[in-house]
Amino acid sequence: MKSEKISEAVVRRLPVYLRYLNALNKREVATVSSQDLGQRLNLNPAQIRKDLAYFGDFGRKGIGYDVTYLIEKIRHILKIDQQINVALVGAGNLGQALSNYNAYLKDNMKIVAVFDAVPEKTGTMINTLVVQPMDQLEATVKEKNIRIGIITVPDFEAQQVADKLIECGIEAILNFAPIILKTPDNIRVHSTDFTTDLLSLAYYLEDGKEESQHDSE
C-alpha cells in the first residue's frame, strides 16, 4: 500500500466495489474490467483504476481484474477479513431493525451486543441477542473485544453515549442520532441522518412541476 494518505471518498467507494464483485462471484464471473465496473456502478473507469492502484497492482492489462482475488484484497484493505465485533446502543425501532438485519449478513462485521438505558427494554431479545443494561457496557466491550459502536438513541442522549463508548475502549462510531458528536481526534465517527438525507433530495426535484400541473387543469 502506498504511504500517501487515502481520502475518505476512496475508502467509501471500496465497499461499493466489493458489493458488486460479490454479486459477480455468486454468478461465477471470473474476471471484470474497470470499464464494466464503471458502467455498472456509474463511475469513471479511470477513477476505479486509480482507487485500486492506491493499494496495489491488482489488474492485468487486456484481461481486467480477477474477481475472487480482488474480493480478497478489498476485504483485507477494509480489515473485514477478520472478525470485527460491534455494539449497538439504543434498542428502539431503528436499533432493532439494524440488529435484525445484521444478524442475517454473512460477513465478519457483526453486532454482538445491544444496550439500552430503559429498564423495560433490558432483558428482552432482539433476534439472538439479549438487550443489556448500560452498566454492563464496559465489561462486555472488553470481554467480546468490541471495536465499533453504533448509536441509535435520541439526540439529547447521543453525546453521553458516545463518551461512554469511548471510555470503554471503542475505536470508531456510527452515529444515527441527528447531532454532531464531539470526540477525540483518534476516534473515527461516521454520521448518518435520515431526515437530512431525505430533505436534501427536495433540492433536486424539478422546479415548477406542481405549478405546471395546476396550470394544465
N, C-alpha and C positions, 0 to 999 in steps of 0.2 A: 504494500500500500504506500502511496506517495505520502511524503511528510507534510505537504501543504494542507491547510485547513479545508475540510469538506463543508460546503454550505448546507444549511438546513434544507433547502429546496432539493438538493441532490438526495439527501437521506430520505426525505419524504417520498421521493419517486421510486426508491428501491422496492418498497412493499407493493407498489403498483405493478412493477415488472414481475415480481415474484408471484403475484396472484395470477397473472396471465400465463406465466411459464408453468405454473402448477396445472392450469387448465389444459395447456398443450400436452403436458406429461400424462394427464389422465387419458388423453386421446392418442397416446403413444406416438406423438410427433417427436422426431429425433433431433431436428435442428430448426433454427429460426433465424432469419436475418433481421438486422436493425430496421430495414425497410418495412418488413411485415410488422414488427413490434410497433413502429411509429404509426403505421396505418391503423392498426387495431386499437392503439391507445391514444390516438390523436395527438401524437408528439412528433417532433422533428427527429428523424433517424440520426442526424448528426449529434443532437443533444443526448440521445440514448447512448451512442458510442462514447461520447465524452464522459457521461456519468459513469459508465462502467470502467472506462480507462483510468479513472482516479484510483481504482482498487486493483488493477492488474490488466493483463492482456488475455482476455477470455475468448475472443473470436478468432476465426480463421478466414482470411480473405477468399472470397468466392464461395464460401460454404456457410458462414454465419456462426451462430453460437450453438454449441451442444446444450440442449435443453436441460438434461439431467445434471450436467456439470455446472451450468450456470445457476441452477436452483441451489445446488450445494454451496456454491461460492457466495451467493447473496445471503443465504441463511447464516453462513459463517460471519459475513460482514455485519449483519444485523444482530449477531450473537444469539440467534434463536436455534442454533444447532445444539444448544444446551438448555436445560430446564430453567425457566425464569418464573419464579413464583410471585404472585400479585395478591395484594389485599385490597378489598373494597370497603369503603366506609360510607354507610348510608343505605339501609335496606328498604328504601321506598320503592315506588313503582319502577323508576329508572334503574336503580341498583339491582332489583330483582330481574329485570329484563336482561341487563348486561351479564349477570351471573348465570342465568339460564342459557343465554346464547353462547357464552364462553365454555360452558360445560360440554357442548357438542362440537367444539372446534378440535380438529386433530392437529394440534400444534403444541410446542413446548412452552408457550407463554400461557399460564393458567392462573385463574383466580382460585386461590386455595383457602381463603379465609374471608368472611364477611362480618362486619362490625356495625353496631348501631347503639346510640346512647339512650334510645327509648326502651324502657324495661319490657313493655308489652311485645316488642319485636324480638328481643333476645330469647334464645331457646327455640325459636321457630326454624323451620327448614326452608332453604332455597335450593332446590334440586338435592344434591347430596351434602350440602354444607349447612351447618348449624350457625345461626346468627349469634355472634358472641358480643358480650358487653365490652365497652371501650377499655375497661381496666385490664383486659386480657391482651390488649394490642401488643404491648412491648414484648411480653413473653412469647407470643405467637410469632411475631416477626423474627425473633431470634431462633425459635425452635424450627420454623419452616424455611428459614433463610429467604425471607420475603424481601425483594429489592425494589418493587414498584408499588405505588399506592394509587388507587382510583378514588376520587372524591365525588360523591353524588348526594351531598347534603345541601340544605338551603344556604343561600349566600352569607347569611349572618353567622353561620357556624363554620364556614369553609376555612377561614384563616386559622382558627383554633385547631381544626382537624389537621391541616397541613403542618402546623407547628408540632403537633403530637407525632405525626408520621415521621417527620424529620428527626425529632428527638429519639425515636425508636430505631433509627438507622436506615430509613427508606432513602433510596438514591434518586428516584425520579417519581413525578406525579402527573397523572392525567386528571385534569380538573374539569368537571362538568358544571360546577357552580358558576353563576354569572357574576364573577368578581375576579379582579386581578390579585393574585396571591403575591405576597412578599416573602421571598425565600432567599437563602444564601446563594452565592454565585455558583457553588458546586452542585446545586440541586436543579436538575432539568425539569421544567414544567411545560406541559402542553395543555392548552385550554381549548375546550370546545363548547360553544354556546348555541344551542338550537335556535333560540329566539333571534339572536343577532344574525345567524346564517340565513334564517327564513326571511327576516325583514330586509336584509341586503339584496335578496332576489327581486324585491319590488323595484329596485333601481333599473333592472334590466327589462322590465315589462314595457311593451310598446306604449309610447305616449299617445294620448288621444284616442285610444281604441274604444273606450267607453263612450266618449263624446261622439265618435263616428257612428256608433250603434244607435245612439239616441237620434242623431240627425237623419238616419235612414228610416226611422219609424214613421 
